[in-house]
Amino acid sequence: MSEDYGRPIHYTSVQRGTPVYDSEGVAVGEVRRVEDNYAEHILDGFEVLDREGTLRFVDAPEVARTFERAVTLTVTAAELPVLAKPVDRGLGGLGGGNPGGGLLGRLFRR
């Protein structure tokens, strides 16, 4: 990656408008909102406005790293539309993620 992402930061410090890159370094969108599981102090995921203008929810397992000037993903641009569901504004901005993904999904699949 030739992009200078800056130093690593905690996900709660990621700002709206931060560029989002796939696992190959391709720009796929920008952060619109950080979704935090406040009760457990863990990242739930990010709302990302993709290049086509669709607001998507990227679940925490698909987030690789957070930096001052970038968020990197564990998936490619081609995989993003399949894994990152469009945000359903009917849920008050609290949902739209992958209900089978993340920590809770792994715990309840046992």
C-alpha positions as CSV (number, residue, x, y, z in Angstrom):
1,M,0.0,0.0,0.0
2,S,1.5,3.3,-1.0
3,E,-1.1,5.3,1.0
4,D,0.1,6.9,4.2
5,Y,-2.7,6.0,6.7
6,G,-1.1,7.6,9.7
7,R,-0.6,5.9,13.0
8,P,-3.0,3.2,14.3
9,I,-5.8,4.6,16.5
10,H,-8.7,3.2,18.6
11,Y,-11.9,2.7,16.6
12,T,-13.7,5.3,18.7
13,S,-11.3,7.9,17.4
14,V,-12.2,7.3,13.7
15,Q,-13.8,10.4,12.2
16,R,-16.7,10.7,9.9
17,G,-15.4,10.9,6.3
18,T,-12.4,8.7,6.9
19,P,-11.5,6.8,3.7
20,V,-12.2,3.0,3.8
21,Y,-9.9,0.6,1.9
22,D,-10.4,-3.0,1.0
23,S,-7.9,-5.7,1.7
24,E,-6.1,-4.9,-1.5
25,G,-5.8,-1.2,-0.8
26,V,-8.6,-0.1,-3.1
27,A,-10.7,2.8,-1.8
28,V,-14.3,1.5,-1.3
29,G,-16.0,4.4,0.5
30,E,-15.9,6.5,3.6
31,V,-16.9,6.2,7.2
32,R,-20.3,7.7,8.1
33,R,-20.7,6.4,11.6
34,V,-19.0,4.2,14.2
35,E,-21.2,1.6,15.8
36,D,-20.0,0.7,19.3
37,N,-21.3,-2.0,21.6
38,Y,-21.0,0.3,24.6
39,A,-22.0,-2.4,27.1
40,E,-19.1,-4.7,26.1
41,H,-16.7,-1.9,25.0
42,I,-16.2,-3.5,21.6
43,L,-16.6,-2.4,18.0
44,D,-19.9,-3.5,16.4
45,G,-18.9,-2.1,13.0
46,F,-19.0,0.9,10.7
47,E,-21.6,2.6,8.6
48,V,-19.8,3.2,5.3
49,L,-21.0,5.2,2.3
50,D,-19.7,3.2,-0.6
51,R,-18.6,4.5,-4.0
52,E,-22.0,4.0,-5.5
53,G,-23.7,6.1,-2.8
54,T,-25.2,3.2,-0.8
55,L,-24.9,3.4,3.0
56,R,-23.7,0.0,4.2
57,F,-22.9,-1.6,7.5
58,V,-19.5,-3.3,7.7
59,D,-19.5,-5.7,10.6
60,A,-16.5,-5.7,13.0
61,P,-15.0,-9.0,11.7
62,E,-14.6,-7.4,8.3
63,V,-12.6,-4.5,9.8
64,A,-8.8,-5.1,9.8
65,R,-7.3,-1.9,11.3
66,T,-8.2,1.7,12.1
67,F,-5.7,4.5,11.4
68,E,-5.7,8.3,11.6
69,R,-6.5,8.6,7.9
70,A,-7.9,5.2,7.0
71,V,-10.0,2.2,7.9
72,T,-8.8,-1.0,6.3
73,L,-11.0,-4.1,5.7
74,T,-10.4,-7.8,5.6
75,V,-12.5,-8.2,2.5
76,T,-12.0,-7.2,-1.2
77,A,-14.2,-4.6,-3.0
78,A,-15.9,-7.5,-4.8
79,E,-16.9,-9.1,-1.5
80,L,-18.1,-5.9,0.2
81,P,-21.6,-5.7,-1.4
82,V,-22.3,-9.3,-0.3
83,L,-21.1,-9.0,3.3
84,A,-22.0,-5.4,4.1
85,K,-25.7,-5.0,4.1
86,P,-27.4,-1.7,3.3
87,V,-28.3,0.2,6.5
88,D,-32.0,0.1,7.3
89,R,-32.9,3.6,8.5
90,G,-36.2,2.1,9.8
91,L,-34.2,0.8,12.8
92,G,-33.1,4.2,13.9
93,G,-29.6,3.7,12.6
94,L,-29.0,0.9,15.1
95,G,-29.1,-2.0,12.8
96,G,-28.5,-3.2,9.3
97,G,-25.5,-5.4,10.2
98,N,-24.8,-9.0,9.6
99,P,-26.9,-10.7,12.4
100,G,-24.9,-13.9,12.0
101,G,-21.5,-12.2,12.1
102,G,-19.4,-10.9,14.9
103,L,-19.0,-12.1,18.5
104,L,-22.7,-12.8,19.2
105,G,-23.1,-14.7,16.0
106,R,-20.1,-16.9,16.8
107,L,-21.3,-17.5,20.4
108,F,-24.9,-18.5,19.4
109,R,-23.8,-20.8,16.6
110,R,-22.5,-23.4,19.1
